[in-house]
Amino acid sequence: MANPFSFRLIAADGAARTGEITTAHGIVHTPAFMPVGTQASIKGVHPDDVRASGAEILLANTYHLTLRPSAERIATFGGLHAFMRWPYPILTDSGGFQVMSLAPLRKITEDGVTFRSHIDGAMVELTPERAMQVQILLSSDIAMQLDECVRLPAERGDIERAMKLSLRWAERCKRAFEGAAAGCAMFGIVQGGDDHRLRAESARGLVDIGFPGYAIGGLAVGETQSVMLDVVGETAAALPAERPRYLMGAGTPDDLLAAITRGVDMFDCVLPTRNGRHGLAFTRFGPINIKNARHADDHQPLDPESACPAARDFSRAYLHHLFRAGEALGGTLLSIVNLFYYQELMAGARAAIAAGRFADYASKIREQWAAKADLHKEAD
């Protein structure tokens, strides 16, 4: 069968782009933000609410699903879409981030990575071939190559070693993937830390191998925002314009606007749901810490004009009460608020790029955030 994956560029405004990714499970409009469902679940949020927010694609994680419940078990249910009741596109991260985040529990060799499971201590081997096999069993729409991600700052020698290893793994991943995954596409991942020459070498190597899409990995791992954006800008410009570009693991609403300005099409991050569970709401007025005492008697909703019922229909006092009382509903409602906000930000970006006014859009968004921040300083 022909692979249904394709990318169509619709409009550009400077380096900012809007387009459509077609997959076997539907179309993804870009720029796109992917909520993170590491273990086949957006933590604390029902899939219907995730879809209602405007999300068209989710991210799940190969490493975690390999450990529990196992890719083989998920395959018996017809793949990840059926297992988690999400009939729309899914991207799976290969486990490369865990190569960094679980450093005390892993050993890296040329062949792959051996992890000691954080669940039961069992030894688990993840090679490029196994990473592809797992993602094929999961029936991902977009699979990611196995790579090594290095926390920054790091020595140039360590960054170069990891980048070159990731390139060799990319070749092995592609060989393992070709012909085995009908209806699925595989992305290569640019590594190279904060070194521009290594990033350029990685990008050239991946383009030579050839992928239907490319990710910029190894960022938002300890470097400053200015360093991250410098790398993003140069790397995005070095990647083929006719392929989607995905910035992995970033980030804040401001990160997203800045990366879109530099030509990025796809994003994922845990911030909307993680911060929601801890009482921080993202709104068009900027971030709001609902646990702050000023909200205890506040009859206002978070945003009376929001498309999100949780932001529009509940008072700030009620949301404040839920967190003070330790009620799980508080984290669920703010996670939904944040997912809606991120999707509204992306929808606005798409419309602005199509109209040739993205710079004005981003400027107005930031002005709203700054005005609310100044108001809070005066109140304090």
C-alpha positions in Angstrom: 0.0 0.0 0.0 1.1 3.6 -0.7 2.2 5.5 2.3 -0.5 8.1 3.1 2.0 10.5 4.8 2.6 13.8 3.1 3.3 17.5 3.9 1.8 20.4 2.0 3.1 23.9 2.6 0.2 26.3 2.3 1.7 29.7 3.1 4.8 31.4 4.5 5.3 34.7 6.2 9.0 35.3 6.5 10.4 32.0 7.9 7.0 31.2 9.6 5.0 28.6 7.8 1.6 27.0 7.8 0.8 23.7 6.2 -0.9 20.3 6.4 0.5 16.9 7.3 -1.6 14.1 6.0 -1.5 10.8 7.9 -3.4 7.5 7.8 -5.5 8.8 10.8 -6.2 12.3 9.6 -4.7 15.7 8.8 -2.6 17.8 11.1 -2.6 21.6 10.5 0.7 23.3 11.2 2.1 24.9 13.2 0.8 22.2 15.6 1.2 21.5 19.3 1.1 17.9 20.4 -0.1 17.2 24.0 2.2 14.6 25.6 0.6 11.2 26.5 3.8 9.5 27.6 2.1 6.3 28.8 -0.9 6.4 26.3 -2.6 8.9 28.5 -2.7 12.7 28.7 -2.3 12.7 32.5 -5.6 13.5 34.2 -7.5 14.5 31.1 -10.2 12.5 29.2 -9.4 12.0 25.5 -12.6 13.7 24.5 -11.5 16.9 26.3 -8.1 16.7 24.6 -9.8 16.5 21.2 -12.2 19.3 22.1 -9.2 21.6 22.8 -8.3 21.4 19.2 -5.5 18.8 19.4 -5.1 16.9 16.2 -2.1 14.7 17.1 -0.7 13.3 20.4 2.8 12.1 21.4 3.4 8.8 23.2 6.7 7.3 24.3 8.4 4.1 23.1 10.5 3.5 26.2 7.6 3.8 28.7 5.2 1.7 26.6 7.9 -0.9 26.0 8.1 -1.4 29.8 4.4 -1.2 30.5 2.2 -2.7 29.1 4.5 -3.7 26.2 4.2 -3.0 22.5 3.3 -6.6 21.9 0.3 -6.4 24.2 -0.8 -3.1 22.7 -0.6 -4.7 19.2 -3.1 -7.3 20.2 -5.6 -4.5 20.6 -5.0 -3.3 17.1 -2.4 -0.7 18.0 -2.1 2.4 20.1 -5.1 4.3 18.5 -7.6 1.6 19.5 -5.9 0.9 22.9 -6.2 4.5 24.1 -9.3 5.4 22.2 -7.7 8.1 20.1 -8.5 7.5 16.4 -6.4 10.5 15.3 -2.7 10.9 14.5 -0.1 9.8 17.0 3.6 10.5 17.0 5.9 8.2 19.1 9.2 9.4 20.6 11.8 6.7 20.3 13.1 6.8 23.9 16.1 9.1 23.1 15.1 11.6 25.8 15.2 8.8 28.3 18.8 8.1 27.3 19.6 11.4 28.9 16.9 11.6 31.7 17.6 8.1 33.0 21.4 8.3 32.8 22.0 6.5 36.1 20.0 3.6 34.9 21.4 3.1 31.4 24.5 2.0 29.5 25.2 3.2 25.9 27.1 1.2 23.3 27.4 1.3 19.6 24.7 -1.4 19.4 22.1 0.6 21.5 21.0 1.4 25.0 20.6 -1.0 27.9 18.2 0.4 30.6 17.5 -0.9 34.1 13.8 -0.5 34.3 12.7 2.2 36.8 9.6 0.0 37.5 11.1 -3.3 38.5 14.8 -3.2 37.9 14.7 -5.6 34.9 17.2 -5.0 32.1 15.8 -3.7 28.9 17.7 -3.3 25.6 16.6 -0.6 23.2 18.5 -0.8 19.9 17.7 1.2 16.7 16.0 -1.9 15.3 14.0 -2.6 18.5 12.9 1.1 18.7 11.5 0.8 15.2 9.9 -2.6 15.9 8.1 -1.2 18.9 6.8 1.8 17.0 5.6 -0.4 14.2 3.7 -2.6 16.8 2.2 0.6 18.2 1.0 1.6 14.7 2.4 5.1 15.1 1.6 7.6 12.3 5.0 9.2 12.9 7.9 7.3 14.4 11.1 8.8 15.6 14.6 7.5 15.2 16.5 6.3 18.3 19.1 9.0 19.2 21.3 10.1 22.1 20.3 13.3 23.7 23.0 15.1 25.8 22.1 17.5 28.6 23.6 21.0 28.2 26.0 22.5 28.9 28.4 19.7 27.8 31.9 19.3 26.5 32.2 19.5 22.7 33.7 16.0 22.5 30.7 14.5 24.3 28.3 16.4 22.0 30.1 15.3 18.9 30.3 11.7 20.0 26.5 11.6 20.6 25.7 13.4 17.4 27.7 11.0 15.3 26.3 8.0 17.1 22.8 9.3 16.5 23.6 9.6 12.8 24.7 6.0 12.6 21.6 5.0 14.5 19.5 7.0 12.0 20.8 4.9 9.2 20.1 1.7 11.1 16.6 2.9 12.0 15.8 3.7 8.4 16.9 0.3 7.2 14.8 -1.4 10.0 11.8 0.7 9.2 11.7 0.5 5.4 9.1 -1.9 4.1 7.9 -2.8 7.6 5.6 0.0 8.5 2.7 0.5 6.0 1.0 3.8 6.6 3.7 5.2 9.0 6.4 7.8 8.4 9.8 8.1 10.2 11.6 11.3 11.2 15.3 11.8 11.7 16.5 13.9 14.6 19.2 16.6 14.4 21.6 16.5 17.3 24.7 18.6 18.0 23.9 20.4 21.3 24.6 24.1 21.2 27.5 23.8 18.6 26.4 25.2 15.3 28.9 23.3 13.2 27.9 20.0 14.7 24.2 20.9 14.1 25.0 21.6 10.5 26.9 18.4 10.1 24.0 16.4 11.7 21.4 18.1 9.4 23.5 17.4 6.3 23.9 13.8 7.3 20.2 13.2 7.9 19.2 14.9 4.7 21.6 12.7 2.8 20.0 9.6 4.4 16.6 11.0 3.5 13.5 11.3 5.7 9.9 12.5 5.2 10.3 14.9 8.2 13.0 16.1 10.5 13.1 16.9 14.2 15.4 19.3 16.1 16.3 17.4 19.3 18.6 17.9 22.2 17.3 21.4 23.2 15.3 22.7 26.2 17.8 20.5 28.2 19.6 23.2 30.2 20.6 25.9 27.8 19.2 29.4 27.8 16.3 30.4 25.6 18.5 32.6 23.5 21.0 29.8 22.8 18.1 27.4 22.0 16.5 29.9 19.5 19.9 30.6 17.8 20.3 26.9 17.2 16.7 26.4 16.1 16.9 29.3 13.6 20.1 28.0 11.9 19.0 24.3 12.0 15.5 24.9 10.6 17.0 26.9 7.7 19.3 24.0 7.0 16.4 21.5 6.6 14.4 20.9 3.4 11.6 23.4 3.1 9.3 20.7 1.7 9.5 18.6 4.8 7.9 19.3 8.3 10.2 20.5 11.1 9.6 19.4 14.6 11.2 21.0 17.7 11.2 18.4 20.5 10.3 19.2 24.1 9.8 23.0 23.9 8.1 24.6 25.6 6.5 27.8 26.9 4.1 29.8 24.8 6.8 32.3 24.1 9.2 29.5 23.0 6.5 28.4 20.5 6.0 31.8 19.0 9.7 32.4 18.7 10.3 29.0 17.1 7.4 29.5 14.6 9.1 32.8 13.6 12.2 30.7 12.8 10.4 28.1 10.7 9.3 25.3 13.0 6.1 23.4 12.3 5.5 21.0 15.2 6.0 21.0 19.0 5.4 18.9 22.1 5.8 19.7 25.7 4.5 18.5 29.1 4.1 22.1 30.4 0.4 22.5 29.8 -0.6 19.5 31.8 2.2 19.5 34.3 1.8 23.1 35.2 -2.0 22.7 35.3 -1.7 20.0 37.9 0.4 22.4 40.0 -2.1 25.3 39.8 -0.6 27.4 36.9 -3.0 28.4 34.1 -1.9 29.7 30.8 -4.2 32.4 29.5 -4.3 35.2 27.0 -3.5 37.4 30.0 -0.4 35.5 30.7 0.2 32.8 33.4 -2.1 32.8 36.4 -1.1 31.0 39.6 -4.6 30.0 40.9 -3.2 29.0 44.3 -2.4 32.7 45.0 -4.5 34.0 47.9 -5.8 36.9 45.7 -8.1 34.5 44.0 -9.9 33.2 47.1 -12.8 35.6 46.7 -12.6 36.3 43.0 -15.9 35.8 41.2 -14.3 36.2 37.7 -13.6 33.2 35.5 -10.1 32.7 34.1 -11.2 34.1 30.8 -14.9 35.0 30.0 -14.1 34.9 26.2 -12.3 31.6 26.1 -13.7 28.7 24.0 -12.7 26.5 27.0 -15.6 25.7 29.3 -13.2 25.3 32.3 -11.7 28.7 31.7 -15.1 30.4 31.0 -17.6 28.7 33.4 -15.8 28.3 36.8 -14.9 31.2 39.1 -11.3 31.7 40.0 -12.4 31.3 43.6 -13.7 27.8 42.9 -10.6 26.8 41.1 -8.5 28.2 44.0 -10.6 26.2 46.5 -10.0 22.9 44.6 -6.3 23.3 44.9 -6.4 24.3 48.5 -8.7 21.4 49.3 -6.4 18.9 47.4 -9.2 18.0 45.0 -7.9 16.3 41.8 -10.5 18.1 39.7 -8.5 21.3 40.1 -5.5 19.8 38.2 -7.8 18.3 35.6 -9.6 21.6 34.9 -6.4 23.7 34.7 -4.8 21.0 32.4 -7.8 21.4 30.1 -7.6 25.2 30.3 -3.9 25.0 29.3 -4.5 22.5 26.4 -7.1 24.8 25.0 -4.8 27.8 25.3 -2.0 26.1 23.5 -4.3 25.0 20.7 -5.8 28.5 20.4 -2.3 30.0 20.2 -1.5 27.6 17.3 -4.8 28.3 15.5 -4.1 32.0 15.8 -0.6 31.5 14.4 -1.9 29.6 11.4 -4.4 32.3 10.6 -1.9 35.0 11.0 0.7 33.4 8.8 -1.9 32.8 6.1 -2.8 36.5 6.3 0.8 37.6 6.2 0.7 39.2 9.7 2.4 36.7 12.0 4.8 39.3 13.4 1.9 41.5 14.4 0.1 38.5 16.0 3.1 37.5 18.0 3.7 41.1 19.1 0.1 41.6 20.3 0.1 38.3 22.2 3.3 39.3 24.0 1.8 42.8 24.8 -1.2 41.2 26.5 1.1 39.0 28.6 3.3 42.0 29.6 0.2 44.2 30.4 -1.1 41.6 32.9 2.4 41.1 34.4 2.6 44.9 35.0 -0.8 44.9 36.6 0.2 42.1 39.0 3.3 44.0 40.0 1.2 47.1 40.8 -1.2 45.0 42.8 1.6 43.5 44.8 
